[in-house]
Amino acid sequence: MERSALPARGQRLDRSLPVLDDNGQAWLVHAFAHSRSGIKHKLQLFAMAPDASELLGEGQIIYDGCCDLPTLEGPKVYQRAGWYYIFAPAGGVENGWQTVLRARQMTGPWEAKNVLFQGNTSINGPHQAAGGG
């Protein structure tokens, strides 16, 4: 698993929300704001204090979509029936899709499945509201 430096406040995070899992562990998963980081296809995980007041330790890159998910943004994390899920818009606004990643542990390994595409709708980026909005 690739290690990463703590993101500078306000410089690299792309819309993230903390999640408290069934074991009482708080986590933060974020994408990178490409305009400020030069990265657009990775997700980074941080353990957090239980009250979400601070990040603990060094972040870990838990998913690298360089080959299949050229842009990842606005990840949202859920836990259900022993699985962790990350919903994230991918591929950009105009031609993108909604991706769902799943794993048994927050650190992975993650399986990816594309679940919502633009299709024939005239709505610009319906996948953006499915998890990233």
C-alpha positions, 0 to 999 in steps of 0.5 A: 500500500502506497504511503502519502503525506498528510494533505495540507489543509484546504489544498488537496481534498475533494469533498469528503465526509468522515464515517464511523464504522461498526467497530467505532473507528472513524475514517476519512476517505478523500479524492484529490482536487486535480487543480491543486494537487495534480492527482485525479485518480486516487483515493486516500484513507486516514484513520481519525480520532473517534470524535473526528477531531483529528487525523491519526497517522499517515494517510494511505492510498487505498485505490488508484484508478489510473487505468480504469477510473481516470477521474475520481471525486467526492467519495462517500463511504458506507458500511453494510453487512460486513462490507465497506462501500465507496460511492464516487463519481468517475470520468468527469462531469459530461461523460462520467459514471458512478463507480462503487468500490467495495472491500471487507476492510477499509484498507482494501483490497477494493473491487470496483463496479461502474453502476450508473452511466450518462445513457441517453438522458439530456441531464448533465452528469446524473452520476454527480448527484448519485454520490458526489453532490 
